[in-house]
Amino acid sequence: MKVLIDSNVYISIINEEEISHFESLKLLEELKSQKAKLFTSNYVISE
């Protein structure tokens, strides 16, 4: 499975005060357990 990660996920993982922080961490762990290939774009990085 290939998954495109958007900036909101990165921000939620880094910032513990974000409402979706724990949901993002849980999502990341789920994707890791499924051995998903994570991708992002240059546009996300430039944000």
mmCIF entry with sequence, helices, sheets and N, C-alpha, C, O atoms, coordinates in Angstrom:
data_MODEL
# 
_entry.id   MODEL 
# 
_entity.id                         1 
_entity.type                       polymer 
_entity.pdbx_number_of_molecules   1 
# 
_entity_poly.entity_id                      1 
_entity_poly.type                           'polypeptide(L)' 
_entity_poly.nstd_linkage                   no 
_entity_poly.nstd_monomer                   no 
_entity_poly.pdbx_seq_one_letter_code       MKVLIDSNVYISIINEEEISHFESLKLLEELKSQKAKLFTSNYVISE 
_entity_poly.pdbx_seq_one_letter_code_can   MKVLIDSNVYISIINEEEISHFESLKLLEELKSQKAKLFTSNYVISE 
_entity_poly.pdbx_strand_id                 A 
# 
loop_
_entity_poly_seq.entity_id 
_entity_poly_seq.num 
_entity_poly_seq.mon_id 
_entity_poly_seq.hetero 
1 1  MET n 
1 2  LYS n 
1 3  VAL n 
1 4  LEU n 
1 5  ILE n 
1 6  ASP n 
1 7  SER n 
1 8  ASN n 
1 9  VAL n 
1 10 TYR n 
1 11 ILE n 
1 12 SER n 
1 13 ILE n 
1 14 ILE n 
1 15 ASN n 
1 16 GLU n 
1 17 GLU n 
1 18 GLU n 
1 19 ILE n 
1 20 SER n 
1 21 HIS n 
1 22 PHE n 
1 23 GLU n 
1 24 SER n 
1 25 LEU n 
1 26 LYS n 
1 27 LEU n 
1 28 LEU n 
1 29 GLU n 
1 30 GLU n 
1 31 LEU n 
1 32 LYS n 
1 33 SER n 
1 34 GLN n 
1 35 LYS n 
1 36 ALA n 
1 37 LYS n 
1 38 LEU n 
1 39 PHE n 
1 40 THR n 
1 41 SER n 
1 42 ASN n 
1 43 TYR n 
1 44 VAL n 
1 45 ILE n 
1 46 SER n 
1 47 GLU n 
# 
_struct_asym.id          A 
_struct_asym.entity_id   1 
# 
loop_
_struct_conf.conf_type_id 
_struct_conf.id 
_struct_conf.pdbx_PDB_helix_id 
_struct_conf.beg_label_comp_id 
_struct_conf.beg_label_asym_id 
_struct_conf.beg_label_seq_id 
_struct_conf.pdbx_beg_PDB_ins_code 
_struct_conf.end_label_comp_id 
_struct_conf.end_label_asym_id 
_struct_conf.end_label_seq_id 
_struct_conf.pdbx_end_PDB_ins_code 
_struct_conf.beg_auth_comp_id 
_struct_conf.beg_auth_asym_id 
_struct_conf.beg_auth_seq_id 
_struct_conf.end_auth_comp_id 
_struct_conf.end_auth_asym_id 
_struct_conf.end_auth_seq_id 
_struct_conf.pdbx_PDB_helix_class 
_struct_conf.details 
_struct_conf.pdbx_PDB_helix_length 
HELX_P HELX_P1 AA1 SER A 7  ? ILE A 14 ? SER A 7  ILE A 14 1 ? 8  
HELX_P HELX_P2 AA2 HIS A 21 ? SER A 33 ? HIS A 21 SER A 33 1 ? 13 
HELX_P HELX_P3 AA3 ASN A 42 ? SER A 46 ? ASN A 42 SER A 46 1 ? 5  
# 
_struct_conf_type.id          HELX_P 
_struct_conf_type.criteria    ? 
_struct_conf_type.reference   ? 
# 
_struct_sheet.id               AA1 
_struct_sheet.type             ? 
_struct_sheet.number_strands   2 
_struct_sheet.details          ? 
# 
_struct_sheet_order.sheet_id     AA1 
_struct_sheet_order.range_id_1   1 
_struct_sheet_order.range_id_2   2 
_struct_sheet_order.offset       ? 
_struct_sheet_order.sense        parallel 
# 
loop_
_struct_sheet_range.sheet_id 
_struct_sheet_range.id 
_struct_sheet_range.beg_label_comp_id 
_struct_sheet_range.beg_label_asym_id 
_struct_sheet_range.beg_label_seq_id 
_struct_sheet_range.pdbx_beg_PDB_ins_code 
_struct_sheet_range.end_label_comp_id 
_struct_sheet_range.end_label_asym_id 
_struct_sheet_range.end_label_seq_id 
_struct_sheet_range.pdbx_end_PDB_ins_code 
_struct_sheet_range.beg_auth_comp_id 
_struct_sheet_range.beg_auth_asym_id 
_struct_sheet_range.beg_auth_seq_id 
_struct_sheet_range.end_auth_comp_id 
_struct_sheet_range.end_auth_asym_id 
_struct_sheet_range.end_auth_seq_id 
AA1 1 LYS A 2  ? LEU A 4  ? LYS A 2  LEU A 4  
AA1 2 LYS A 37 ? PHE A 39 ? LYS A 37 PHE A 39 
# 
loop_
_atom_site.group_PDB 
_atom_site.id 
_atom_site.type_symbol 
_atom_site.label_atom_id 
_atom_site.label_alt_id 
_atom_site.label_comp_id 
_atom_site.label_asym_id 
_atom_site.label_entity_id 
_atom_site.label_seq_id 
_atom_site.pdbx_PDB_ins_code 
_atom_site.Cartn_x 
_atom_site.Cartn_y 
_atom_site.Cartn_z 
_atom_site.occupancy 
_atom_site.B_iso_or_equiv 
_atom_site.pdbx_formal_charge 
_atom_site.auth_seq_id 
_atom_site.auth_comp_id 
_atom_site.auth_asym_id 
_atom_site.auth_atom_id 
_atom_site.pdbx_PDB_model_num 
ATOM 1   N N  . MET A 1 1  ? 0.842  -1.167 0.000  1.00 0.00 ? 1  MET A N  1 
ATOM 2   C CA . MET A 1 1  ? 0.000  0.000  0.000  1.00 0.00 ? 1  MET A CA 1 
ATOM 3   C C  . MET A 1 1  ? 0.897  1.242  0.000  1.00 0.00 ? 1  MET A C  1 
ATOM 4   O O  . MET A 1 1  ? 1.912  1.286  0.695  1.00 0.00 ? 1  MET A O  1 
ATOM 5   N N  . LYS A 1 2  ? 0.516  2.227  -0.771 1.00 0.00 ? 2  LYS A N  1 
ATOM 6   C CA . LYS A 1 2  ? 1.207  3.514  -0.818 1.00 0.00 ? 2  LYS A CA 1 
ATOM 7   C C  . LYS A 1 2  ? 0.290  4.579  -0.221 1.00 0.00 ? 2  LYS A C  1 
ATOM 8   O O  . LYS A 1 2  ? -0.906 4.619  -0.508 1.00 0.00 ? 2  LYS A O  1 
ATOM 9   N N  . VAL A 1 3  ? 0.877  5.448  0.623  1.00 0.00 ? 3  VAL A N  1 
ATOM 10  C CA . VAL A 1 3  ? 0.080  6.464  1.300  1.00 0.00 ? 3  VAL A CA 1 
ATOM 11  C C  . VAL A 1 3  ? 0.790  7.807  1.187  1.00 0.00 ? 3  VAL A C  1 
ATOM 12  O O  . VAL A 1 3  ? 1.975  7.928  1.497  1.00 0.00 ? 3  VAL A O  1 
ATOM 13  N N  . LEU A 1 4  ? 0.046  8.808  0.741  1.00 0.00 ? 4  LEU A N  1 
ATOM 14  C CA . LEU A 1 4  ? 0.568  10.167 0.670  1.00 0.00 ? 4  LEU A CA 1 
ATOM 15  C C  . LEU A 1 4  ? 0.271  10.860 2.000  1.00 0.00 ? 4  LEU A C  1 
ATOM 16  O O  . LEU A 1 4  ? -0.884 10.958 2.412  1.00 0.00 ? 4  LEU A O  1 
ATOM 17  N N  . ILE A 1 5  ? 1.319  11.338 2.663  1.00 0.00 ? 5  ILE A N  1 
ATOM 18  C CA . ILE A 1 5  ? 1.173  12.012 3.949  1.00 0.00 ? 5  ILE A CA 1 
ATOM 19  C C  . ILE A 1 5  ? 1.176  13.517 3.720  1.00 0.00 ? 5  ILE A C  1 
ATOM 20  O O  . ILE A 1 5  ? 2.102  14.066 3.123  1.00 0.00 ? 5  ILE A O  1 
ATOM 21  N N  . ASP A 1 6  ? 0.131  14.173 4.203  1.00 0.00 ? 6  ASP A N  1 
ATOM 22  C CA . ASP A 1 6  ? -0.013 15.615 4.046  1.00 0.00 ? 6  ASP A CA 1 
ATOM 23  C C  . ASP A 1 6  ? 0.534  16.327 5.279  1.00 0.00 ? 6  ASP A C  1 
ATOM 24  O O  . ASP A 1 6  ? 0.810  15.696 6.300  1.00 0.00 ? 6  ASP A O  1 
ATOM 25  N N  . SER A 1 7  ? 0.686  17.623 5.176  1.00 0.00 ? 7  SER A N  1 
ATOM 26  C CA . SER A 1 7  ? 1.306  18.414 6.241  1.00 0.00 ? 7  SER A CA 1 
ATOM 27  C C  . SER A 1 7  ? 0.545  18.332 7.565  1.00 0.00 ? 7  SER A C  1 
ATOM 28  O O  . SER A 1 7  ? 1.162  18.372 8.630  1.00 0.00 ? 7  SER A O  1 
ATOM 29  N N  . ASN A 1 8  ? -0.769 18.219 7.516  1.00 0.00 ? 8  ASN A N  1 
ATOM 30  C CA . ASN A 1 8  ? -1.531 18.170 8.770  1.00 0.00 ? 8  ASN A CA 1 
ATOM 31  C C  . ASN A 1 8  ? -1.140 16.973 9.631  1.00 0.00 ? 8  ASN A C  1 
ATOM 32  O O  . ASN A 1 8  ? -1.185 17.058 10.858 1.00 0.00 ? 8  ASN A O  1 
ATOM 33  N N  . VAL A 1 9  ? -0.760 15.870 9.013  1.00 0.00 ? 9  VAL A N  1 
ATOM 34  C CA . VAL A 1 9  ? -0.331 14.696 9.773  1.00 0.00 ? 9  VAL A CA 1 
ATOM 35  C C  . VAL A 1 9  ? 1.010  14.965 10.437 1.00 0.00 ? 9  VAL A C  1 
ATOM 36  O O  . VAL A 1 9  ? 1.191  14.643 11.611 1.00 0.00 ? 9  VAL A O  1 
ATOM 37  N N  . TYR A 1 10 ? 1.950  15.547 9.708  1.00 0.00 ? 10 TYR A N  1 
ATOM 38  C CA . TYR A 1 10 ? 3.251  15.878 10.292 1.00 0.00 ? 10 TYR A CA 1 
ATOM 39  C C  . TYR A 1 10 ? 3.090  16.840 11.465 1.00 0.00 ? 10 TYR A C  1 
ATOM 40  O O  . TYR A 1 10 ? 3.701  16.652 12.518 1.00 0.00 ? 10 TYR A O  1 
ATOM 41  N N  . ILE A 1 11 ? 2.282  17.850 11.284 1.00 0.00 ? 11 ILE A N  1 
ATOM 42  C CA . ILE A 1 11 ? 2.081  18.845 12.340 1.00 0.00 ? 11 ILE A CA 1 
ATOM 43  C C  . ILE A 1 11 ? 1.430  18.201 13.561 1.00 0.00 ? 11 ILE A C  1 
ATOM 44  O O  . ILE A 1 11 ? 1.818  18.481 14.695 1.00 0.00 ? 11 ILE A O  1 
ATOM 45  N N  . SER A 1 12 ? 0.456  17.351 13.334 1.00 0.00 ? 12 SER A N  1 
ATOM 46  C CA . SER A 1 12 ? -0.224 16.694 14.442 1.00 0.00 ? 12 SER A CA 1 
ATOM 47  C C  . SER A 1 12 ? 0.709  15.765 15.217 1.00 0.00 ? 12 SER A C  1 
ATOM 48  O O  . SER A 1 12 ? 0.605  15.656 16.439 1.00 0.00 ? 12 SER A O  1 
ATOM 49  N N  . ILE A 1 13 ? 1.596  15.112 14.526 1.00 0.00 ? 13 ILE A N  1 
ATOM 50  C CA . ILE A 1 13 ? 2.539  14.209 15.197 1.00 0.00 ? 13 ILE A CA 1 
ATOM 51  C C  . ILE A 1 13 ? 3.530  14.994 16.047 1.00 0.00 ? 13 ILE A C  1 
ATOM 52  O O  . ILE A 1 13 ? 3.847  14.591 17.166 1.00 0.00 ? 13 ILE A O  1 
ATOM 53  N N  . ILE A 1 14 ? 4.010  16.094 15.530 1.00 0.00 ? 14 ILE A N  1 
ATOM 54  C CA . ILE A 1 14 ? 5.022  16.888 16.231 1.00 0.00 ? 14 ILE A CA 1 
ATOM 55  C C  . ILE A 1 14 ? 4.427  17.687 17.387 1.00 0.00 ? 14 ILE A C  1 
ATOM 56  O O  . ILE A 1 14 ? 5.032  17.788 18.454 1.00 0.00 ? 14 ILE A O  1 
ATOM 57  N N  . ASN A 1 15 ? 3.243  18.252 17.173 1.00 0.00 ? 15 ASN A N  1 
ATOM 58  C CA . ASN A 1 15 ? 2.642  19.150 18.163 1.00 0.00 ? 15 ASN A CA 1 
ATOM 59  C C  . ASN A 1 15 ? 1.664  18.378 19.048 1.00 0.00 ? 15 ASN A C  1 
ATOM 60  O O  . ASN A 1 15 ? 0.575  18.014 18.603 1.00 0.00 ? 15 ASN A O  1 
ATOM 61  N N  . GLU A 1 16 ? 2.049  18.132 20.286 1.00 0.00 ? 16 GLU A N  1 
ATOM 62  C CA . GLU A 1 16 ? 1.212  17.374 21.213 1.00 0.00 ? 16 GLU A CA 1 
ATOM 63  C C  . GLU A 1 16 ? -0.075 18.101 21.585 1.00 0.00 ? 16 GLU A C  1 
ATOM 64  O O  . GLU A 1 16 ? -1.001 17.473 22.099 1.00 0.00 ? 16 GLU A O  1 
ATOM 65  N N  . GLU A 1 17 ? -0.155 19.387 21.343 1.00 0.00 ? 17 GLU A N  1 
ATOM 66  C CA . GLU A 1 17 ? -1.354 20.157 21.666 1.00 0.00 ? 17 GLU A CA 1 
ATOM 67  C C  . GLU A 1 17 ? -2.421 20.097 20.568 1.00 0.00 ? 17 GLU A C  1 
ATOM 68  O O  . GLU A 1 17 ? -3.546 20.555 20.768 1.00 0.00 ? 17 GLU A O  1 
ATOM 69  N N  . GLU A 1 18 ? -2.072 19.540 19.427 1.00 0.00 ? 18 GLU A N  1 
ATOM 70  C CA . GLU A 1 18 ? -3.044 19.387 18.340 1.00 0.00 ? 18 GLU A CA 1 
ATOM 71  C C  . GLU A 1 18 ? -4.129 18.391 18.754 1.00 0.00 ? 18 GLU A C  1 
ATOM 72  O O  . GLU A 1 18 ? -3.845 17.386 19.407 1.00 0.00 ? 18 GLU A O  1 
ATOM 73  N N  . ILE A 1 19 ? -5.351 18.677 18.373 1.00 0.00 ? 19 ILE A N  1 
ATOM 74  C CA . ILE A 1 19 ? -6.479 17.802 18.711 1.00 0.00 ? 19 ILE A CA 1 
ATOM 75  C C  . ILE A 1 19 ? -6.272 16.390 18.156 1.00 0.00 ? 19 ILE A C  1 
ATOM 76  O O  . ILE A 1 19 ? -6.626 15.405 18.803 1.00 0.00 ? 19 ILE A O  1 
ATOM 77  N N  . SER A 1 20 ? -5.706 16.302 16.977 1.00 0.00 ? 20 SER A N  1 
ATOM 78  C CA . SER A 1 20 ? -5.556 15.001 16.315 1.00 0.00 ? 20 SER A CA 1 
ATOM 79  C C  . SER A 1 20 ? -4.193 14.344 16.568 1.00 0.00 ? 20 SER A C  1 
ATOM 80  O O  . SER A 1 20 ? -3.808 13.427 15.844 1.00 0.00 ? 20 SER A O  1 
ATOM 81  N N  . HIS A 1 21 ? -3.465 14.803 17.583 1.00 0.00 ? 21 HIS A N  1 
ATOM 82  C CA . HIS A 1 21 ? -2.126 14.271 17.857 1.00 0.00 ? 21 HIS A CA 1 
ATOM 83  C C  . HIS A 1 21 ? -2.145 12.757 18.042 1.00 0.00 ? 21 HIS A C  1 
ATOM 84  O O  . HIS A 1 21 ? -1.422 12.043 17.347 1.00 0.00 ? 21 HIS A O  1 
ATOM 85  N N  . PHE A 1 22 ? -2.954 12.264 18.961 1.00 0.00 ? 22 PHE A N  1 
ATOM 86  C CA . PHE A 1 22 ? -2.970 10.828 19.250 1.00 0.00 ? 22 PHE A CA 1 
ATOM 87  C C  . PHE A 1 22 ? -3.541 10.022 18.092 1.00 0.00 ? 22 PHE A C  1 
ATOM 88  O O  . PHE A 1 22 ? -3.110 8.894  17.852 1.00 0.00 ? 22 PHE A O  1 
ATOM 89  N N  . GLU A 1 23 ? -4.495 10.580 17.381 1.00 0.00 ? 23 GLU A N  1 
ATOM 90  C CA . GLU A 1 23 ? -5.047 9.895  16.208 1.00 0.00 ? 23 GLU A CA 1 
ATOM 91  C C  . GLU A 1 23 ? -3.974 9.746  15.128 1.00 0.00 ? 23 GLU A C  1 
ATOM 92  O O  . GLU A 1 23 ? -3.890 8.711  14.468 1.00 0.00 ? 23 GLU A O  1 
ATOM 93  N N  . SER A 1 24 ? -3.162 10.777 14.954 1.00 0.00 ? 24 SER A N  1 
ATOM 94  C CA . SER A 1 24 ? -2.091 10.733 13.952 1.00 0.00 ? 24 SER A CA 1 
ATOM 95  C C  . SER A 1 24 ? -1.026 9.714  14.332 1.00 0.00 ? 24 SER A C  1 
ATOM 96  O O  . SER A 1 24 ? -0.524 8.987  13.474 1.00 0.00 ? 24 SER A O  1 
ATOM 97  N N  . LEU A 1 25 ? -0.681 9.659  15.612 1.00 0.00 ? 25 LEU A N  1 
ATOM 98  C CA . LEU A 1 25 ? 0.284  8.657  16.071 1.00 0.00 ? 25 LEU A CA 1 
ATOM 99  C C  . LEU A 1 25 ? -0.252 7.247  15.859 1.00 0.00 ? 25 LEU A C  1 
ATOM 100 O O  . LEU A 1 25 ? 0.475  6.355  15.423 1.00 0.00 ? 25 LEU A O  1 
ATOM 101 N N  . LYS A 1 26 ? -1.525 7.056  16.171 1.00 0.00 ? 26 LYS A N  1 
ATOM 102 C CA . LYS A 1 26 ? -2.155 5.748  15.986 1.00 0.00 ? 26 LYS A CA 1 
ATOM 103 C C  . LYS A 1 26 ? -2.171 5.366  14.506 1.00 0.00 ? 26 LYS A C  1 
ATOM 104 O O  . LYS A 1 26 ? -1.896 4.219  14.152 1.00 0.00 ? 26 LYS A O  1 
ATOM 105 N N  . LEU A 1 27 ? -2.494 6.331  13.649 1.00 0.00 ? 27 LEU A N  1 
ATOM 106 C CA . LEU A 1 27 ? -2.501 6.091  12.206 1.00 0.00 ? 27 LEU A CA 1 
ATOM 107 C C  . LEU A 1 27 ? -1.114 5.691  11.714 1.00 0.00 ? 27 LEU A C  1 
ATOM 108 O O  . LEU A 1 27 ? -0.975 4.748  10.935 1.00 0.00 ? 27 LEU A O  1 
ATOM 109 N N  . LEU A 1 28 ? -0.098 6.404  12.168 1.00 0.00 ? 28 LEU A N  1 
ATOM 110 C CA . LEU A 1 28 ? 1.273  6.094  11.768 1.00 0.00 ? 28 LEU A CA 1 
ATOM 111 C C  . LEU A 1 28 ? 1.665  4.686  12.192 1.00 0.00 ? 28 LEU A C  1 
ATOM 112 O O  . LEU A 1 28 ? 2.281  3.958  11.413 1.00 0.00 ? 28 LEU A O  1 
ATOM 113 N N  . GLU A 1 29 ? 1.322  4.294  13.403 1.00 0.00 ? 29 GLU A N  1 
ATOM 114 C CA . GLU A 1 29 ? 1.626  2.937  13.873 1.00 0.00 ? 29 GLU A CA 1 
ATOM 115 C C  . GLU A 1 29 ? 0.893  1.885  13.045 1.00 0.00 ? 29 GLU A C  1 
ATOM 116 O O  . GLU A 1 29 ? 1.454  0.838  12.722 1.00 0.00 ? 29 GLU A O  1 
ATOM 117 N N  . GLU A 1 30 ? -0.350 2.166  12.707 1.00 0.00 ? 30 GLU A N  1 
ATOM 118 C CA . GLU A 1 30 ? -1.130 1.242  11.876 1.00 0.00 ? 30 GLU A CA 1 
ATOM 119 C C  . GLU A 1 30 ? -0.491 1.072  10.494 1.00 0.00 ? 30 GLU A C  1 
ATOM 120 O O  . GLU A 1 30 ? -0.381 -0.041 9.980  1.00 0.00 ? 30 GLU A O  1 
ATOM 121 N N  . LEU A 1 31 ? -0.075 2.188  9.909  1.00 0.00 ? 31 LEU A N  1 
ATOM 122 C CA . LEU A 1 31 ? 0.560  2.132  8.595  1.00 0.00 ? 31 LEU A CA 1 
ATOM 123 C C  . LEU A 1 31 ? 1.891  1.381  8.656  1.00 0.00 ? 31 LEU A C  1 
ATOM 124 O O  . LEU A 1 31 ? 2.228  0.628  7.742  1.00 0.00 ? 31 LEU A O  1 
ATOM 125 N N  . LYS A 1 32 ? 2.637  1.590  9.732  1.00 0.00 ? 32 LYS A N  1 
ATOM 126 C CA . LYS A 1 32 ? 3.896  0.866  9.908  1.00 0.00 ? 32 LYS A CA 1 
ATOM 127 C C  . LYS A 1 32 ? 3.652  -0.632 10.032 1.00 0.00 ? 32 LYS A C  1 
ATOM 128 O O  . LYS A 1 32 ? 4.397  -1.428 9.461  1.00 0.00 ? 32 LYS A O  1 
ATOM 129 N N  . SER A 1 33 ? 2.623  -1.022 10.765 1.00 0.00 ? 33 SER A N  1 
ATOM 130 C CA . SER A 1 33 ? 2.328  -2.444 10.947 1.00 0.00 ? 33 SER A CA 1 
ATOM 131 C C  . SER A 1 33 ? 1.907  -3.098 9.637  1.00 0.00 ? 33 SER A C  1 
ATOM 132 O O  . SER A 1 33 ? 2.101  -4.299 9.448  1.00 0.00 ? 33 SER A O  1 
ATOM 133 N N  . GLN A 1 34 ? 1.332  -2.310 8.735  1.00 0.00 ? 34 GLN A N  1 
ATOM 134 C CA . GLN A 1 34 ? 0.930  -2.827 7.423  1.00 0.00 ? 34 GLN A CA 1 
ATOM 135 C C  . GLN A 1 34 ? 2.050  -2.695 6.394  1.00 0.00 ? 34 GLN A C  1 
ATOM 136 O O  . GLN A 1 34 ? 1.880  -3.047 5.227  1.00 0.00 ? 34 GLN A O  1 
ATOM 137 N N  . LYS A 1 35 ? 3.205  -2.179 6.845  1.00 0.00 ? 35 LYS A N  1 
ATOM 138 C CA . LYS A 1 35 ? 4.365  -1.976 5.979  1.00 0.00 ? 35 LYS A CA 1 
ATOM 139 C C  . LYS A 1 35 ? 4.035  -1.117 4.761  1.00 0.00 ? 35 LYS A C  1 
ATOM 140 O O  . LYS A 1 35 ? 4.494  -1.367 3.647  1.00 0.00 ? 35 LYS A O  1 
ATOM 141 N N  . ALA A 1 36 ? 3.218  -0.092 5.021  1.00 0.00 ? 36 ALA A N  1 
ATOM 142 C CA . ALA A 1 36 ? 2.838  0.842  3.963  1.00 0.00 ? 36 ALA A CA 1 
ATOM 143 C C  . ALA A 1 36 ? 4.045  1.695  3.580  1.00 0.00 ? 36 ALA A C  1 
ATOM 144 O O  . ALA A 1 36 ? 4.891  2.005  4.419  1.00 0.00 ? 36 ALA A O  1 
ATOM 145 N N  . LYS A 1 37 ? 4.110  2.060  2.334  1.00 0.00 ? 37 LYS A N  1 
ATOM 146 C CA . LYS A 1 37 ? 5.148  2.966  1.858  1.00 0.00 ? 37 LYS A CA 1 
ATOM 147 C C  . LYS A 1 37 ? 4.595  4.384  1.955  1.00 0.00 ? 37 LYS A C  1 
ATOM 148 O O  . LYS A 1 37 ? 3.588  4.719  1.331  1.00 0.00 ? 37 LYS A O  1 
ATOM 149 N N  . LEU A 1 38 ? 5.269  5.203  2.747  1.00 0.00 ? 38 LEU A N  1 
ATOM 150 C CA . LEU A 1 38 ? 4.804  6.568  2.987  1.00 0.00 ? 38 LEU A CA 1 
ATOM 151 C C  . LEU A 1 38 ? 5.506  7.535  2.056  1.00 0.00 ? 38 LEU A C  1 
ATOM 152 O O  . LEU A 1 38 ? 6.721  7.474  1.869  1.00 0.00 ? 38 LEU A O  1 
ATOM 153 N N  . PHE A 1 39 ? 4.722  8.425  1.478  1.00 0.00 ? 39 PHE A N  1 
ATOM 154 C CA . PHE A 1 39 ? 5.235  9.419  0.551  1.00 0.00 ? 39 PHE A CA 1 
ATOM 155 C C  . PHE A 1 39 ? 4.742  10.794 0.952  1.00 0.00 ? 39 PHE A C  1 
ATOM 156 O O  . PHE A 1 39 ? 3.743  10.932 1.658  1.00 0.00 ? 39 PHE A O  1 
ATOM 157 N N  . THR A 1 40 ? 5.446  11.797 0.499  1.00 0.00 ? 40 THR A N  1 
ATOM 158 C CA . THR A 1 40 ? 5.005  13.171 0.638  1.00 0.00 ? 40 THR A CA 1 
ATOM 159 C C  . THR A 1 40 ? 5.412  13.896 -0.643 1.00 0.00 ? 40 THR A C  1 
ATOM 160 O O  . THR A 1 40 ? 6.048  13.306 -1.517 1.00 0.00 ? 40 THR A O  1 
ATOM 161 N N  . SER A 1 41 ? 5.053  15.148 -0.753 1.00 0.00 ? 41 SER A N  1 
ATOM 162 C CA . SER A 1 41 ? 5.404  15.876 -1.960 1.00 0.00 ? 41 SER A CA 1 
ATOM 163 C C  . SER A 1 41 ? 6.267  17.079 -1.607 1.00 0.00 ? 41 SER A C  1 
ATOM 164 O O  . SER A 1 41 ? 6.362  17.472 -0.444 1.00 0.00 ? 41 SER A O  1 
ATOM 165 N N  . ASN A 1 42 ? 6.884  17.647 -2.607 1.00 0.00 ? 42 ASN A N  1 
ATOM 166 C CA . ASN A 1 42 ? 7.679  18.864 -2.415 1.00 0.00 ? 42 ASN A CA 1 
ATOM 167 C C  . ASN A 1 42 ? 6.806  20.008 -1.915 1.00 0.00 ? 42 ASN A C  1 
ATOM 168 O O  . ASN A 1 42 ? 7.272  20.867 -1.167 1.00 0.00 ? 42 ASN A O  1 
ATOM 169 N N  . TYR A 1 43 ? 5.548  20.021 -2.324 1.00 0.00 ? 43 TYR A N  1 
ATOM 170 C CA . TYR A 1 43 ? 4.629  21.073 -1.891 1.00 0.00 ? 43 TYR A CA 1 
ATOM 171 C C  . TYR A 1 43 ? 4.373  20.985 -0.388 1.00 0.00 ? 43 TYR A C  1 
ATOM 172 O O  . TYR A 1 43 ? 4.286  22.009 0.291  1.00 0.00 ? 43 TYR A O  1 
ATOM 173 N N  . VAL A 1 44 ? 4.255  19.775 0.126  1.00 0.00 ? 44 VAL A N  1 
ATOM 174 C CA . VAL A 1 44 ? 4.043  19.597 1.555  1.00 0.00 ? 44 VAL A CA 1 
ATOM 175 C C  . VAL A 1 44 ? 5.276  20.052 2.324  1.00 0.00 ? 44 VAL A C  1 
ATOM 176 O O  . VAL A 1 44 ? 5.147  20.718 3.351  1.00 0.00 ? 44 VAL A O  1 
ATOM 177 N N  . ILE A 1 45 ? 6.432  19.716 1.862  1.00 0.00 ? 45 ILE A N  1 
ATOM 178 C CA . ILE A 1 45 ? 7.663  20.110 2.537  1.00 0.00 ? 45 ILE A CA 1 
ATOM 179 C C  . ILE A 1 45 ? 7.837  21.630 2.523  1.00 0.00 ? 45 ILE A C  1 
ATOM 180 O O  . ILE A 1 45 ? 8.311  22.209 3.500  1.00 0.00 ? 45 ILE A O  1 
ATOM 181 N N  . SER A 1 46 ? 7.458  22.267 1.430  1.00 0.00 ? 46 SER A N  1 
ATOM 182 C CA . SER A 1 46 ? 7.626  23.720 1.341  1.00 0.00 ? 46 SER A CA 1 
ATOM 183 C C  . SER A 1 46 ? 6.612  24.467 2.216  1.00 0.00 ? 46 SER A C  1 
ATOM 184 O O  . SER A 1 46 ? 6.818  25.641 2.523  1.00 0.00 ? 46 SER A O  1 
ATOM 185 N N  . GLU A 1 47 ? 5.526  23.806 2.620  1.00 0.00 ? 47 GLU A N  1 
ATOM 186 C CA . GLU A 1 47 ? 4.547  24.455 3.495  1.00 0.00 ? 47 GLU A CA 1 
ATOM 187 C C  . GLU A 1 47 ? 5.188  24.716 4.817  1.00 0.00 ? 47 GLU A C  1 
ATOM 188 O O  . GLU A 1 47 ? 4.547  25.259 5.717  1.00 0.00 ? 47 GLU A O  1 
# 
